[in-house]
Amino acid sequence: MRTLCASTLIGEFFVIGFAGLVAMKDPDLTQATVWTVCGVAMLLSVLLCGMLSRPGAVQLGWALQIGLIASGFIVPTMFFLGAVFAGLWWCSVHYGRRIDSIKERWAAAQEASAAPAASDTA
């Protein structure tokens, strides 16, 4: 799960940065506003990426996704991006957990098949 979630967060980092560049062309928004919203979101994405092995990281990821959607009240393009990122976060968590369980079963099967071979050589 950590790999998929980390990939999603790093992808969010880059997309939010590029979205900030596009949002700066909006005459209703100042550069300071855009970079405050985008900069905070980018920073939180990277920080959360480093915290994925800690308890509660998935819940913090959901809080980040909700915050991204809510930031659409300041930078309107973030409504769309936040919704897309929330969907990606759900996929990362859901399929990441499934992949983790498959990997655990595969490792257990490998360990079980290696155990008789080790006892035969002893």
Accessible surface in RSA format (square Angstrom, percent):
REM  Atomic radii and reference values for relative SASA: ProtOr
REM  Chains: A
REM  Algorithm: Lee & Richards
REM  Probe-radius: 1.40
REM  Slices: 20
REM RES _ NUM      All-atoms   Total-Side   Main-Chain    Non-polar    All polar
REM                ABS   REL    ABS   REL    ABS   REL    ABS   REL    ABS   REL
RES MET A   1    43.26  22.4  31.92  21.1  11.35  27.0  31.92  27.1  11.35  15.0
RES ARG A   2   144.17  60.5 141.63  72.2   2.53   6.0  38.59  52.7 105.57  64.0
RES THR A   3   104.79  74.5  98.09  99.4   6.70  16.0  70.28  94.4  34.51  52.2
RES LEU A   4    62.94  35.1  62.12  44.4   0.82   2.1  62.12  43.6   0.82   2.2
RES CYS A   5     0.55   0.4   0.55   0.6   0.00   0.0   0.33   0.8   0.21   0.2
RES ALA A   6    26.07  24.0  25.89  40.0   0.18   0.4  26.07  36.7   0.00   0.0
RES SER A   7    67.32  56.9  51.68  69.0  15.63  36.0  36.42  77.5  30.90  43.3
RES THR A   8    16.29  11.6   7.76   7.9   8.54  20.3   7.57  10.2   8.72  13.2
RES LEU A   9     0.06   0.0   0.00   0.0   0.06   0.2   0.00   0.0   0.06   0.2
RES ILE A  10    69.26  39.4  69.26  51.6   0.00   0.0  69.26  49.9   0.00   0.0
RES GLY A  11    30.72  37.9   0.00   N/A  30.72  37.9  30.23  83.0   0.49   1.1
RES GLU A  12     0.80   0.5   0.23   0.2   0.57   1.4   0.23   0.4   0.57   0.5
RES PHE A  13    55.42  27.7  55.42  34.3   0.00   0.0  55.42  33.6   0.00   0.0
RES PHE A  14   111.73  55.9 109.14  67.6   2.58   6.7 110.82  67.2   0.91   2.6
RES VAL A  15    61.27  40.3  60.37  54.7   0.90   2.2  60.60  52.7   0.66   1.8
RES ILE A  16     0.00   0.0   0.00   0.0   0.00   0.0   0.00   0.0   0.00   0.0
RES GLY A  17    10.45  12.9   0.00   N/A  10.45  12.9   9.83  27.0   0.62   1.4
RES PHE A  18   128.15  64.1 127.28  78.8   0.86   2.2 127.44  77.3   0.70   2.0
RES ALA A  19    15.44  14.2   8.13  12.5   7.31  16.6  13.78  19.4   1.66   4.4
RES GLY A  20     0.00   0.0   0.00   N/A   0.00   0.0   0.00   0.0   0.00   0.0
RES LEU A  21    90.53  50.4  86.34  61.8   4.19  10.5  87.08  61.2   3.45   9.3
RES VAL A  22    99.99  65.8  95.95  86.9   4.04   9.7  96.33  83.7   3.66   9.9
RES ALA A  23     5.41   5.0   1.27   2.0   4.14   9.4   5.31   7.5   0.10   0.3
RES MET A  24    57.93  30.0  38.41  25.4  19.52  46.5  38.13  32.4  19.80  26.2
RES LYS A  25   174.02  84.9 145.55  89.3  28.47  67.8  98.31  88.5  75.70  80.6
RES ASP A  26    49.18  34.4  41.40  41.2   7.78  18.4  18.33  43.2  30.84  30.8
RES PRO A  27   131.19  95.6  90.90  82.9  40.29 146.5 103.18  85.2  28.01 174.1
RES ASP A  28   129.16  90.5  96.04  95.6  33.13  78.3  30.87  72.7  98.29  98.0
RES LEU A  29    30.26  16.9  18.03  12.9  12.24  30.8  19.63  13.8  10.63  28.6
RES THR A  30    84.42  60.0  77.82  78.9   6.60  15.7  80.20 107.7   4.22   6.4
RES GLN A  31   117.73  65.8 111.81  81.7   5.92  14.1  28.86  61.4  88.87  67.4
RES ALA A  32    73.38  67.5  59.78  92.3  13.60  30.9  70.34  99.1   3.04   8.1
RES THR A  33    45.47  32.3  39.87  40.4   5.60  13.4  21.39  28.7  24.09  36.4
RES VAL A  34     0.00   0.0   0.00   0.0   0.00   0.0   0.00   0.0   0.00   0.0
RES TRP A  35    87.65  35.2  81.18  39.3   6.47  15.2  74.16  39.5  13.49  21.9
RES THR A  36    85.22  60.6  76.92  78.0   8.30  19.8  61.14  82.1  24.08  36.4
RES VAL A  37    18.26  12.0  11.05  10.0   7.21  17.4  16.02  13.9   2.24   6.1
RES CYS A  38     0.76   0.6   0.76   0.8   0.00   0.0   0.00   0.0   0.76   0.8
RES GLY A  39    28.28  34.9   0.00   N/A  28.28  34.9  23.81  65.3   4.47  10.0
RES VAL A  40    80.21  52.8  78.44  71.0   1.76   4.2  79.32  68.9   0.89   2.4
RES ALA A  41     6.44   5.9   4.71   7.3   1.74   4.0   6.24   8.8   0.20   0.5
RES MET A  42    34.02  17.6  34.02  22.5   0.00   0.0  32.12  27.3   1.90   2.5
RES LEU A  43   106.28  59.2 101.97  73.0   4.30  10.8 105.73  74.3   0.55   1.5
RES LEU A  44    81.98  45.7  80.80  57.8   1.18   3.0  80.80  56.7   1.18   3.2
RES SER A  45     0.03   0.0   0.03   0.0   0.00   0.0   0.03   0.1   0.00   0.0
RES VAL A  46    65.53  43.1  61.60  55.8   3.93   9.5  61.60  53.5   3.93  10.7
RES LEU A  47    94.44  52.6  89.96  64.4   4.47  11.2  92.38  64.9   2.05   5.5
RES LEU A  48     9.91   5.5   8.64   6.2   1.26   3.2   9.38   6.6   0.53   1.4
RES CYS A  49    30.54  23.1  20.05  22.4  10.49  24.7   2.52   6.4  28.03  30.2
RES GLY A  50    66.57  82.1   0.00   N/A  66.57  82.1  37.37 102.5  29.20  65.4
RES MET A  51    73.81  38.2  73.68  48.8   0.13   0.3  49.33  41.9  24.48  32.4
RES LEU A  52    16.89   9.4   7.29   5.2   9.61  24.1   7.29   5.1   9.61  25.9
RES SER A  53    79.53  67.2  45.38  60.6  34.15  78.7  24.22  51.6  55.30  77.5
RES ARG A  54   159.10  66.8 151.27  77.1   7.83  18.7  30.86  42.2 128.24  77.7
RES PRO A  55   135.19  98.5 103.72  94.5  31.47 114.4 116.23  96.0  18.96 117.8
RES GLY A  56    36.14  44.6   0.00   N/A  36.14  44.6  23.02  63.2  13.12  29.4
RES ALA A  57     3.39   3.1   1.90   2.9   1.48   3.4   2.41   3.4   0.98   2.6
RES VAL A  58    19.01  12.5  18.30  16.6   0.71   1.7  18.30  15.9   0.71   1.9
RES GLN A  59   120.14  67.2 113.59  83.0   6.54  15.6  61.21 130.3  58.92  44.7
RES LEU A  60    86.46  48.1  82.91  59.3   3.55   8.9  83.24  58.5   3.21   8.6
RES GLY A  61     0.00   0.0   0.00   N/A   0.00   0.0   0.00   0.0   0.00   0.0
RES TRP A  62    83.49  33.5  83.49  40.4   0.00   0.0  70.92  37.8  12.57  20.4
RES ALA A  63    57.43  52.8  44.79  69.1  12.64  28.7  49.12  69.2   8.31  22.0
RES LEU A  64    16.62   9.3   9.72   7.0   6.90  17.4  15.84  11.1   0.79   2.1
RES GLN A  65     0.53   0.3   0.53   0.4   0.00   0.0   0.53   1.1   0.00   0.0
RES ILE A  66   114.89  65.4 114.32  85.2   0.57   1.4 114.53  82.5   0.36   1.0
RES GLY A  67    36.41  44.9   0.00   N/A  36.41  44.9  30.82  84.6   5.58  12.5
RES LEU A  68     3.58   2.0   2.97   2.1   0.61   1.5   3.19   2.2   0.39   1.0
RES ILE A  69    62.18  35.4  62.18  46.3   0.00   0.0  62.18  44.8   0.00   0.0
RES ALA A  70    49.18  45.2  42.09  65.0   7.09  16.1  44.35  62.5   4.83  12.8
RES SER A  71    16.29  13.8  12.24  16.3   4.05   9.3  16.28  34.7   0.01   0.0
RES GLY A  72     1.29   1.6   0.00   N/A   1.29   1.6   0.00   0.0   1.29   2.9
RES PHE A  73   168.58  84.3 134.79  83.5  33.79  87.9 137.52  83.4  31.06  88.9
RES ILE A  74    90.07  51.3  79.43  59.2  10.64  25.6  83.49  60.1   6.58  17.9
RES VAL A  75     1.15   0.8   1.15   1.0   0.00   0.0   1.15   1.0   0.00   0.0
RES PRO A  76    79.76  58.1  72.79  66.4   6.96  25.3  72.99  60.3   6.76  42.0
RES THR A  77    68.09  48.4  60.80  61.6   7.29  17.4  67.12  90.2   0.96   1.5
RES MET A  78     0.53   0.3   0.53   0.3   0.00   0.0   0.00   0.0   0.53   0.7
RES PHE A  79    82.61  41.3  78.94  48.9   3.67   9.5  79.30  48.1   3.31   9.5
RES PHE A  80   144.89  72.5 138.37  85.7   6.52  17.0 144.30  87.5   0.59   1.7
RES LEU A  81    23.55  13.1  23.55  16.8   0.00   0.0  23.55  16.5   0.00   0.0
RES GLY A  82     0.00   0.0   0.00   N/A   0.00   0.0   0.00   0.0   0.00   0.0
RES ALA A  83    56.99  52.4  45.63  70.4  11.36  25.8  47.67  67.1   9.32  24.7
RES VAL A  84    62.22  40.9  53.67  48.6   8.55  20.6  60.55  52.6   1.67   4.5
RES PHE A  85     6.67   3.3   6.67   4.1   0.00   0.0   6.67   4.0   0.00   0.0
RES ALA A  86    18.83  17.3  17.64  27.2   1.19   2.7  18.02  25.4   0.81   2.2
RES GLY A  87    36.20  44.6   0.00   N/A  36.20  44.6  34.91  95.8   1.29   2.9
RES LEU A  88    86.03  47.9  84.23  60.3   1.80   4.5  84.50  59.3   1.53   4.1
RES TRP A  89     0.00   0.0   0.00   0.0   0.00   0.0   0.00   0.0   0.00   0.0
RES TRP A  90   121.86  48.9 121.86  59.0   0.00   0.0  95.61  51.0  26.25  42.6
RES CYS A  91    50.15  37.9  49.19  54.9   0.96   2.2  15.01  38.0  35.14  37.9
RES SER A  92     7.17   6.1   5.25   7.0   1.91   4.4   1.91   4.1   5.25   7.4
RES VAL A  93    10.66   7.0  10.66   9.6   0.00   0.0  10.66   9.3   0.00   0.0
RES HIS A  94    68.30  37.3  62.62  43.5   5.68  14.5  40.76  42.0  27.54  32.0
RES TYR A  95    98.68  46.1  98.56  56.1   0.12   0.3  58.61  44.0  40.06  49.4
RES GLY A  96     0.34   0.4   0.00   N/A   0.34   0.4   0.34   0.9   0.00   0.0
RES ARG A  97   128.95  54.1 123.25  62.8   5.70  13.6  48.35  66.1  80.59  48.8
RES ARG A  98   131.57  55.2 129.02  65.8   2.55   6.1  34.34  46.9  97.23  58.9
RES ILE A  99    80.08  45.6  79.83  59.5   0.25   0.6  80.08  57.7   0.00   0.0
RES ASP A 100    47.03  32.9  45.40  45.2   1.63   3.9  18.97  44.7  28.06  28.0
RES SER A 101    45.17  38.2  42.93  57.3   2.23   5.1  35.88  76.4   9.29  13.0
RES ILE A 102    97.88  55.7  97.13  72.4   0.75   1.8  97.26  70.0   0.62   1.7
RES LYS A 103   126.15  61.5 122.50  75.2   3.65   8.7  75.49  67.9  50.66  54.0
RES GLU A 104   122.65  70.4 114.58  86.7   8.07  19.2  46.98  90.9  75.67  61.8
RES ARG A 105   157.62  66.2 150.07  76.5   7.55  18.0  76.69 104.8  80.93  49.0
RES TRP A 106   164.42  66.0 159.34  77.1   5.08  11.9 143.72  76.6  20.69  33.6
RES ALA A 107    53.97  49.6  48.72  75.2   5.25  11.9  50.85  71.6   3.12   8.3
RES ALA A 108    61.63  56.7  50.64  78.1  11.00  25.0  57.85  81.5   3.78  10.0
RES ALA A 109    58.45  53.7  46.36  71.5  12.09  27.5  54.43  76.7   4.02  10.6
RES GLN A 110    86.19  48.2  83.74  61.2   2.45   5.8  19.52  41.6  66.67  50.6
RES GLU A 111   132.27  75.9 125.19  94.7   7.08  16.9  42.70  82.6  89.57  73.1
RES ALA A 112    63.65  58.5  49.49  76.4  14.16  32.2  57.96  81.6   5.69  15.1
RES SER A 113    75.34  63.7  53.78  71.8  21.56  49.7  50.94 108.5  24.40  34.2
RES ALA A 114    57.05  52.5  49.57  76.5   7.49  17.0  54.76  77.1   2.29   6.1
RES ALA A 115    59.03  54.3  46.10  71.1  12.93  29.4  54.65  77.0   4.38  11.6
RES PRO A 116    74.25  54.1  69.59  63.4   4.67  17.0  74.11  61.2   0.14   0.9
RES ALA A 117    57.14  52.5  50.55  78.0   6.59  15.0  55.16  77.7   1.98   5.3
RES ALA A 118    64.53  59.3  51.35  79.2  13.18  30.0  58.57  82.5   5.96  15.8
RES SER A 119    77.01  65.1  54.63  72.9  22.38  51.6  49.12 104.6  27.89  39.1
RES ASP A 120   118.47  83.0  85.63  85.2  32.84  77.7  30.87  72.7  87.60  87.4
RES THR A 121   120.89  86.0  84.43  85.6  36.46  86.9  75.90 101.9  45.00  68.0
RES ALA A 122   119.54 109.9  51.04  78.8  68.50 155.8  85.27 120.1  34.27  90.8
END  Absolute sums over single chains surface
CHAIN  1 A     7669.2       6584.3       1084.9       5570.4       2098.8
END  Absolute sums over all chains
TOTAL          7669.2       6584.3       1084.9       5570.4       2098.8
